[in-house]
Amino acid sequence: MRTAPKLTLAAIAACAIVCLHPSVGSAQNAAAPTSGKVTVAVGDVKVTPPGGAQAALKAGDTVAVGSTVTTGAGARAVIVMTAKSAIRVAQNSQVTIEEIVEAATPPKVTLDLKDGSLGALLRPGAGAEMDFKIKTPSGIAAARGTYYAVVVENGKGFAQVKEGKVEIVPKAGN
């Protein structure tokens, strides 16, 4: 995985909507989630649960571990993963939620970005307290900070860090 200069700050800045959402890191989220909670779904946003049929996804829905979220042209979704983390799935993207274990030490979130772009926001200081990873076809971008975006384009993964640090672990052979 390489850092892509063509990934725009606008893609990352769009994730800022999550910062403003009151449910990220608030007391109302003190209980460990068993799935991700959709706070924003605009346009053609769909979810395919493990072994299930694809369905429309809307704000207020939950996304079970193992589900794949797909967005169409002009669509986007914001999903709160844990009390200290959320993601923004951009248009024309496909991501599978592989793991959410808030009760683990440290809490774990693993996502597999198949195509498109994804912004990740961890509450300040949570990067050191959380095992948050985004897999791509070219490797893994693991949070070591608080604010970053990952893009998969033509089968290659790119990362851009807005704040903090991200550890890039290339896939063998890349």
N, C-alpha and C positions, 0 to 999 in steps of 0.2 A: 504494500500500500504506500502511496506517495501523497505528499501534500499537494493539493491542486491549486495553482494560482487562479484558475478560472472559476472556482467556487466563489460566488459573490457574497459579500457581507450581508446583502439583502436576504439571502437564504437563512443565514444565522440570525439576523435581526428579527426575522419573522417569528422565530422561536420566543421572542420576548413577550409575546402574548401570554405565555405560560407564567412568566414572572408576575404578571398582573392578576392572574387568576387566584382568588382567595383560598381555594382548596389545596393548593400545593404547600405542604408543610404546616398546615393549620391544625389546631387542636381537634377539629372535626374528623381528621384523618388519623387519629392516634392509633386506631386498630389496624392491624396488618391486613392489607388487601389480599384477597385470594385471586384477584385478576386486576387488569387495568380498567380504569374508569374513564369513559369518553366525556370530555367537557366541551369540546367543540367538534362539530362535523358539518362541513360546508360542501355542497355539491355531491358528486357521485362517490360516496365512501361506502365500501362494502367490507364485510368480514366473512371469513370462511373458518368455522370452528373445526377442531380436529374430528375427522370423520363425518362432518356435517355438510350441509348445503350452504352456498353463498347467500348472504342476506344483506339488506341495507343496514348501515350503522348510523346511529343518531346520538346526540348529546344525551347523557344519562345512562346509556347502555354500558355494560361491562364487556370486556374482551378477555376470554379465558386463555390461560397459558396454552400454547400450541396452536392458537388461532393465527390466521394471516389476514392482515388489513391491507386493502388495495384502494388506491385513490385514482380517480379519472382526471381528465383535463380540467384545470381550474379548481379542483377539489383540495381539501386539506382536513386534517383531524388533529386534535390535541388529546393525548391520553395521559392521565396521571398514573404513573407506574407504582410509586410508593409515596409515603408521606413526604419524602425529600427529593423526588425525581418525577419528571414528566418528559414526554416527547412530542414533537410536532412533525407529523407525516405530511410532506409536501405533495403537490399534484403529481400524477403519473408515477406513483411509488408503490412498492410492495414490500411489506415487512412482516416477519413472523415473530411473535412473542414466544421465545423459547423458555424463559425462566423468570419468575418473580418470587423471591424468597425474602420477605422483609424480616422474618424472624431469625435469619441466619446471622452469624457474626463473622464478617460484616454482611449487611444485607446485599442480596445479589439480584441483578437484572441482566438478562442476556437477550439481545435482539438479533435477528438475522435479516439484514437489509438486502433483498434480492435485486431491487432496481429502484432508481429514483433517489430522493434525498430525505434526510431525517435530521432534525435538530434535537439535541438533548440538553436539558437543563437540570442541573443538580443544585439544590440549595447551597448557598455559600458554606464551605467547609465540609460538605457531604462527600466530595470526591475522595477525601482521605478516609472516610468512614463507610464507603460503599464500593462494591465490586460491580461496576456498571460497564457492560461491554456491548459493542455493536459489531457483529460479524459482517464481512463483505466477501465477495468472491476472491479478493486479493489478500485478505488478512483480517485482523481484529483491531478496532479502535477502542481502547479501554480508558475510561475517565480517570484522570489524575488531576482534574480541575473541576470547573463548574459549568462551562458553557461552550459547546462545540457542535459542529455539524458534520455529517458524513453523507457522501454522494456515491452512488454506483452508476457509472456510465460506461456503456459498451463493455460490460463485464469487469470493469476495474473500479476499485474503491479509492476514494479521495477523502481527506479530512481537513478541516480548517478549524483552528482554535480561536475563539473570540476572547476567552478569559481562562486562565489556569493552564493546565498541561494535559496532554493526551498521549498515552503510550501506544505506539503503532507496532503491532506484531505481524510481520509479513507471513503469509501462508507459505509453506514449504514449496520451493521451486519458483518463487516470484522474485 
